């Protein structure tokens, strides 16, 4: 991949420099990580919206418990 040199970019010279293959790999990895982070944030935000809008029903079971009178002071 040929990229114009930053030193000669404004002068109209077309002296290309070569990128090393590791630079392309690092660029692909950073793009992949950026997409992964954005997807993770979208999943977290979607989960928060789901939990905020979910109408969780309250338990409707009746509980009856006998409390002894000795527990309450007079």
Buried (B, 14 or more C-beta within 10 A) or exposed (E): EEEEEEEEEEEEEEEEEEEEEEEEEEEEEEEEEEEEEEEEEEEEEEEEEEEEEEEEEEEEEEEEEEEEEEEEEE
